[in-house]
């Protein structure tokens, strides 16, 4: 999202007022302004950015200056791919992994685990 250089960066005026009244250690500043660009004055503050459902705390650092607040508060939650088939595969893998680990524990002490015995 580009903005005309003559207009300057979009910074919500309500956020600037709240920053002026509050110290960085005081707690998060609650905001719905996801399109607000992060200014150098905001470094060190914590913002609670609205995702449409919840508020996610975002602590502002030097590297974030110039980005938007909404970039650091994702609105979609990734669950996973696969559905029913993937769940079955993960369950089988979960059962197989502990069984393999227990077979290595039962290996005799004189032979290293996982290596075949040498023939003479």
C-alpha positions as CSV (number, residue, x, y, z in Angstrom):
1,X,0.0,0.0,0.0
2,X,1.7,3.1,-1.2
3,X,0.7,6.6,-0.2
4,X,1.5,9.9,-1.9
5,X,4.7,11.5,-0.6
6,X,3.0,14.9,-0.3
7,X,0.4,13.4,2.1
8,X,2.9,11.7,4.3
9,X,2.5,8.5,6.3
10,X,-0.9,7.7,7.8
11,X,-0.7,7.7,11.6
12,X,-3.9,7.7,13.6
13,X,-4.2,10.9,15.7
14,X,-5.9,9.0,18.5
15,X,-2.8,6.7,18.9
16,X,-0.5,9.7,19.0
17,X,-2.6,11.3,21.8
18,X,-2.5,8.0,23.8
19,X,1.3,7.8,23.3
20,X,1.7,11.4,24.6
21,X,-0.3,10.6,27.8
22,X,1.2,7.2,28.6
23,X,4.6,5.8,29.3
24,X,5.9,2.7,27.5
25,X,5.8,0.5,30.7
26,X,2.2,1.4,31.5
27,X,0.6,-1.4,29.5
28,X,-0.8,-2.0,26.0
29,X,-2.6,0.6,24.1
30,X,-5.8,-0.9,22.6
31,X,-6.4,0.0,19.0
32,X,-8.6,-0.9,16.0
33,X,-6.4,1.1,13.6
34,X,-4.6,-1.7,11.7
35,X,-3.8,0.6,8.8
36,X,-1.9,3.0,11.0
37,X,1.8,3.2,10.0
38,X,4.4,2.7,12.8
39,X,6.2,5.9,13.6
40,X,9.6,6.2,15.4
41,X,7.7,7.7,18.4
42,X,6.0,4.3,18.9
43,X,9.1,2.3,19.6
44,X,9.0,0.6,23.0
45,X,5.3,0.8,23.3
46,X,3.0,-2.3,23.3
47,X,-0.2,-2.1,21.2
48,X,-3.2,-4.5,21.4
49,X,-4.2,-4.7,17.8
50,X,-7.7,-5.9,16.9
51,X,-7.9,-9.0,14.6
52,X,-11.6,-8.9,14.1
53,X,-12.2,-11.2,17.0
54,X,-9.4,-10.8,19.5
55,X,-6.7,-8.3,20.4
56,X,-3.1,-9.4,19.9
57,X,-0.3,-7.6,21.8
58,X,2.4,-6.3,19.5
59,X,5.6,-4.8,21.1
60,X,7.1,-2.2,18.7
61,X,10.8,-2.4,17.9
62,X,13.1,-0.3,15.6
63,X,12.8,-2.8,12.7
64,X,9.0,-2.3,12.6
65,X,9.1,1.5,11.8
66,X,7.4,2.2,8.4
67,X,5.3,-1.0,8.5
68,X,1.6,-1.1,9.4
69,X,0.2,-2.3,12.8
70,X,-2.0,-4.9,11.0
71,X,1.0,-6.7,9.5
72,X,2.0,-8.0,12.9
73,X,-1.5,-9.2,14.0
74,X,-2.7,-11.9,11.6
75,X,-6.5,-12.1,11.1
76,X,-6.6,-15.8,9.9
77,X,-5.7,-18.8,12.0
78,X,-3.9,-21.7,10.3
79,X,-5.1,-25.0,11.7
80,X,-3.4,-27.5,9.4
81,X,-3.8,-29.3,6.0
82,X,-5.1,-32.8,5.4
83,X,-8.4,-33.3,7.3
84,X,-9.3,-36.8,8.3
85,X,-6.6,-38.7,6.3
86,X,-3.8,-36.5,7.6
87,X,-5.0,-37.1,11.2
88,X,-4.9,-40.9,10.8
89,X,-1.3,-40.6,9.3
90,X,-0.2,-38.5,12.3
91,X,-1.7,-40.9,14.8
92,X,0.1,-43.9,13.2
93,X,3.4,-41.9,13.2
94,X,2.8,-41.0,16.8
95,X,2.3,-44.7,17.8
96,X,5.3,-45.9,15.7
97,X,7.8,-43.3,17.1
98,X,7.5,-44.4,20.8
99,X,7.8,-48.1,19.8
100,X,11.0,-47.5,17.9
101,X,12.5,-45.5,20.8
102,X,11.7,-48.3,23.2
103,X,13.4,-51.0,21.0
104,X,16.6,-49.0,21.0
105,X,16.4,-48.8,24.8
106,X,16.3,-52.7,25.0
107,X,19.4,-53.2,22.9
108,X,22.3,-55.0,24.7
109,X,25.0,-52.9,26.2
110,X,27.9,-54.6,24.4
111,X,26.5,-53.8,20.9
112,X,25.8,-50.3,19.8
113,X,22.1,-49.7,19.1
114,X,21.0,-49.7,15.4
115,X,24.2,-51.4,14.0
116,X,24.2,-55.1,12.8
117,X,26.6,-57.5,14.4
118,X,29.8,-58.2,12.5
119,X,30.4,-61.8,11.2
120,X,33.9,-63.3,11.7
